[in-house]
């Protein structure tokens, strides 16, 4: 099943507006809009620091081929598994959230890794 996904540059006030709009729709008894996963960055520099060309290549591979393990994704992209898996762990550490041991990224809600990628 394909899902909508948006990456945007917005300040805090603009990103909070989605919540306000959903609240107003609910107050009026209107049906919620079609769900869309969103990631907002505060500026272009932050977006480019996080979504490097190599990370975008990995995201595109998962998008095109579906969920795979870090090992399978690294092999598909011709990368070293340990460095590739470490990048996912780095994303978790930089978010300030600890990922439960043995948990899959798909079950994790830290918002820093592509959904569906599993370590192991």
ABEGO torsion letter per residue (X at the ends): XBBBBBBBBBBAAAAAAAAAAAAAAAAAGBBBBBBBBBBBBABAAAAAAABBAAAAAAAAAAAAAEBBBAAAAAAAAGBBAAAAAAAAAAAAAAAGBBBBBGBBAAABAAGABBBGBBBX
